Amino acid sequence: MQFVEAAARVIATEGLPAATTRRIATEADAPLAALHYCFRNKEELLQEVYYFLSRDYAKSLPPIADLSAGLPSVIRQHARRIWERMLQRPHEQVTTFELLLRRFREGPEQESAAREQNRSMYEGWVSSTKELFRSAAEAAGQPAPHNLDLIARLFVSGIDGISMQHIADPREEQSRQLIELLADSLGALVSAETEAEAAGTRNG
């Protein structure tokens, strides 16, 4: 994890081309030989950075205070904890954007692999978000929305957009309001769809 976090910091502050194994080892304050003992090459290390920022990201967040409070409440709790993490560690979001743009900067022979890594990164975010929302609905004794996958993707897209806007032009209060509006909007959508599905079941 020491080298993975160091790689994320270097990519965020100096760009992907500058993230050589030597530079990352220096950032980690560790011998280059130690890095190569853990990772065979830069590509293997970058793959772990992808995993750290997608597959393992949700595990590093504080726990949801009340999973049984209903899906709208959990959407709000989740949005707030992600945003707090973004404010505390903005370099992770910058690194994410750098990695997602990688496929446009690689040669044709690397583009396919870079595209697959991007897809994998987004699937990691969507999958963990969807499972959290599904668990929240079940904990509250409610049916999960039929379009839960789209709701999770819209949530992730909203977080990405607000993060990019904030990094480009940091306005903390405005950004917090946008996070709250995103959560409120998705919560209202979920509530309306749940009520519509319940009404359809009663009438059916």
C-alpha positions in Angstrom: 0.0 0.0 0.0 3.0 2.3 0.7 4.0 2.2 -3.0 0.4 2.4 -4.3 -0.4 5.5 -2.3 3.0 7.1 -3.3 2.2 6.4 -7.0 -1.2 8.1 -6.6 0.4 11.2 -5.2 3.1 11.3 -7.9 0.5 10.9 -10.7 -1.7 13.6 -9.2 1.0 16.2 -8.7 3.4 15.5 -11.6 1.3 13.5 -14.2 1.4 10.0 -15.4 4.5 10.2 -17.5 6.5 11.3 -14.5 5.4 8.3 -12.4 8.5 6.2 -13.0 9.3 3.4 -10.6 12.3 5.4 -9.4 10.2 8.6 -8.7 7.6 6.5 -6.9 10.2 4.8 -4.7 11.6 8.2 -3.8 8.1 9.5 -3.0 7.5 6.4 -0.8 10.9 7.0 0.9 11.9 3.4 0.1 14.6 1.7 -1.9 13.9 1.1 -5.6 14.8 -2.5 -5.1 12.0 -2.8 -2.5 9.5 -1.5 -5.1 10.7 -4.0 -7.7 10.5 -6.8 -5.1 6.7 -6.0 -4.7 6.0 -5.2 -8.3 7.6 -6.7 -11.4 7.1 -3.5 -13.4 5.3 -0.1 -13.5 2.3 -1.6 -15.2 1.7 -4.0 -12.4 2.0 -1.2 -9.9 -0.4 1.0 -11.9 -2.9 -1.9 -11.9 -2.8 -1.9 -8.1 -3.5 1.9 -8.2 -6.5 1.2 -10.4 -7.7 -1.4 -7.8 -7.0 1.0 -4.9 -9.1 3.8 -6.5 -12.0 1.6 -7.6 -12.4 -2.0 -6.2 -11.0 -1.1 -2.7 -12.1 2.5 -2.5 -15.4 1.8 -0.6 -13.6 -0.3 2.0 -11.6 2.8 3.0 -14.6 4.9 3.7 -16.2 5.3 7.2 -19.1 2.9 7.8 -22.6 4.0 7.1 -24.2 5.1 10.4 -27.6 3.5 9.8 -28.1 1.1 6.9 -31.7 0.4 7.8 -32.7 4.1 7.6 -34.0 3.6 4.1 -32.4 4.0 0.7 -32.8 7.8 0.3 -31.0 8.3 3.7 -28.2 5.9 2.8 -27.7 7.7 -0.6 -27.2 10.9 1.4 -24.9 9.3 3.9 -22.8 7.7 1.2 -22.6 10.9 -0.8 -21.4 12.8 2.2 -18.7 10.3 3.2 -17.4 10.2 -0.3 -17.2 14.0 -0.4 -15.4 14.2 2.9 -12.9 11.8 1.6 -12.5 13.9 -1.6 -11.9 17.0 0.5 -9.3 15.2 2.7 -7.5 13.5 -0.2 -8.2 15.4 -3.4 -5.1 13.9 -5.1 -7.0 10.6 -5.3 -9.6 12.2 -7.6 -6.9 13.9 -9.7 -5.1 10.6 -10.1 -8.4 8.9 -11.1 -8.9 11.5 -13.9 -5.3 11.1 -15.0 -5.7 7.3 -15.2 -9.0 7.5 -17.1 -7.4 9.8 -19.7 -4.6 7.4 -20.2 -6.1 5.6 -23.1 -6.0 8.9 -25.1 -2.3 9.3 -24.5 -1.1 5.7 -25.2 -0.1 4.3 -28.6 -2.6 2.0 -30.5 -1.0 -1.1 -29.0 -1.8 0.0 -25.4 -5.2 1.6 -26.0 -7.2 -1.7 -25.7 -5.6 -2.5 -22.3 -6.1 1.1 -21.1 -9.8 1.0 -22.2 -10.3 -2.3 -20.3 -8.7 -0.8 -17.1 -11.1 2.2 -17.4 -14.1 -0.1 -17.7 -12.9 -2.1 -14.8 -12.4 1.0 -12.7 -16.0 2.2 -13.3 -17.5 -1.2 -12.8 -15.8 -1.3 -9.4 -17.4 1.9 -8.4 -20.8 1.0 -9.8 -20.8 -2.5 -8.4 -19.9 -1.4 -4.8 -22.5 1.5 -5.0 -25.2 -0.9 -6.3 -24.5 -3.5 -3.6 -24.6 -0.8 -0.9 -27.9 0.5 -2.2 -29.4 -3.0 -2.5 -28.3 -3.8 1.1 -29.9 -0.5 2.3 -33.2 -1.4 0.7 -33.2 -4.9 2.1 -32.2 -3.6 5.6 -35.2 -1.2 5.5 -37.6 -4.0 4.3 -38.1 -2.3 1.0 -37.8 -3.7 -2.6 -34.7 -2.5 -4.5 -35.6 -0.3 -7.5 -35.7 -2.2 -10.7 -33.3 0.2 -12.3 -30.8 0.0 -9.5 -27.9 -0.3 -11.9 -28.8 3.0 -13.6 -29.3 4.7 -10.3 -25.8 3.6 -9.1 -24.3 4.8 -12.4 -26.1 8.2 -12.1 -24.8 8.5 -8.5 -21.2 7.8 -9.6 -21.5 10.2 -12.6 -22.8 13.0 -10.3 -20.0 12.5 -7.8 -17.4 12.6 -10.7 -18.9 15.8 -12.2 -19.1 17.7 -8.9 -15.5 16.5 -8.1 -14.2 17.7 -11.4 -15.9 21.1 -11.0 -14.6 21.5 -7.5 -11.0 20.6 -8.5 -11.2 23.1 -11.4 -12.7 25.9 -9.2 -12.8 25.0 -5.5 -15.9 26.5 -3.8 -16.4 24.3 -0.8 -19.9 25.6 0.2 -21.2 25.4 -3.3 -19.8 21.9 -3.8 -21.4 20.7 -0.6 -24.8 22.1 -1.7 -24.4 20.2 -5.0 -23.6 17.0 -3.2 -26.8 17.5 -1.0 -28.8 18.3 -4.1 -27.5 15.2 -5.9 -28.5 13.0 -2.9 -31.9 14.7 -2.5 -32.7 14.3 -6.2 -31.7 10.6 -6.3 -33.5 10.0 -3.0 -36.7 11.5 -4.4 -36.4 9.5 -7.5 -36.0 6.3 -5.6 -38.9 7.1 -3.3 -41.2 8.0 -6.3 -40.3 4.7 -8.1 -40.8 2.6 -4.9 -44.2 4.2 -4.4 -45.2 3.6 -8.0 -44.1 0.0 -7.9 -46.0 -0.5 -4.6 -49.1 1.0 -6.1 -48.8 -1.1 -9.2 -48.6 -4.2 -7.0 -51.7 -3.2 -5.1 -53.6 -2.5 -8.2 -52.4 -5.6 -9.9 
